[in-house]
Amino acid sequence: MAMIGMLNFYIIVGANKSSFKVEVKENVLPSGLLRWVNRLNEAQSLLVAKYISNPAKELLEKRGSSYLDTSGNCFIRNDSGIFWHIKGRGERTKNGEIKHRAFQKNGIKLIYALLLNEALLNKRYREIASVADISISTVGDILTDLQAPKFLVKVNEKKLALINKTELLSQWVTAFNQKLKPKLLRGRFRLRTPIGSQMEIGDQSFWGAEPAADLLTNNLYPSAWTLYSNLDRKSLIKEFQLIPDEDKGNVTVYSLFWKVENKDFVLPELKTVHPLLVYADLIGSGNDRNFETAKKIYERYLKNLID
């Protein structure tokens, strides 16, 4: 999400001339907003970009931050009474975003494994596939796709390396929330008894999203509960005293997309999924409170991994 430059921008409506300080970006995804979104509201600023993903637009609107994309979608408001909101106009494909195997189901799983352990890149395809829990026949195609937007380069004849990892993370978060996570949904439930993130949940289930963020930061009391588990439905209902409730349930259960025995994908001592997945959950929620907590998790757990 490279910055092109800073400009001054004027909107003239009748006799009213309004000035905006413009921040120009190439592409805007939710996780990329974390580094600079606060300064948009410090002055009367307008974000202009070639592409702004829908989740990023929602976050900007919730924060009252003005934006304009090259398709003509906008959310522009100021103290002079200007308020323009245009949505749904000819969404362009994001420049450089892969629409093939790299950001489909198996690619999303593989990228996750590589972000957690880049050394996996230089293992045999059979080992890569086993760790990512995907078919060995898909590994080569996914890695080839990752080279197209320069997320993956050859250091030499025997070694590969990830580059542009911040942008890769941004695209992965969006792809995970839009394409893989909905397929993992097991159902929504409510509890017969009070719930807490310290409750015993066994070794087949792990907290995600808000309860995991509470355990990782001690800075967020959960209002919604997310659980990743491979327990069958009958066992889930019995062990956690759950009542199916698709309309008002505040406990959402998802399947694991990794092998439960792979302890690198979770924090066993806290019974949470990896902070990288917690971060993606929080960003994907569209909740402003979760957005702030995601920034804390990035700084505490992911900054060294990604930067």
Secondary structure as UniProt FT lines:
FT   STRAND          3..13
FT   TURN            14..15
FT   STRAND          16..28
FT   HELIX           30..33
FT   TURN            34..36
FT   HELIX           37..40
FT   TURN            41..44
FT   STRAND          45..52
FT   HELIX           54..62
FT   TURN            63..64
FT   STRAND          66..69
FT   TURN            70..71
FT   STRAND          74..77
FT   TURN            79..80
FT   STRAND          83..86
FT   TURN            95..96
FT   HELIX           101..103
FT   HELIX           105..116
FT   HELIX           118..122
FT   HELIX           125..132
FT   HELIX           136..147
FT   TURN            148..150
FT   STRAND          152..156
FT   TURN            157..158
FT   STRAND          159..162
FT   HELIX           165..175
FT   HELIX           176..180
FT   HELIX           181..184
FT   STRAND          185..191
FT   TURN            197..198
FT   STRAND          205..208
FT   HELIX           209..217
FT   STRAND          225..229
FT   HELIX           233..240
FT   STRAND          242..244
FT   TURN            246..248
FT   STRAND          251..254
FT   TURN            260..261
FT   HELIX           263..265
FT   STRAND          266..267
FT   TURN            268..271
FT   STRAND          272..273
FT   HELIX           275..285
FT   HELIX           288..297
FT   HELIX           298..302
FT   HELIX           303..306
//
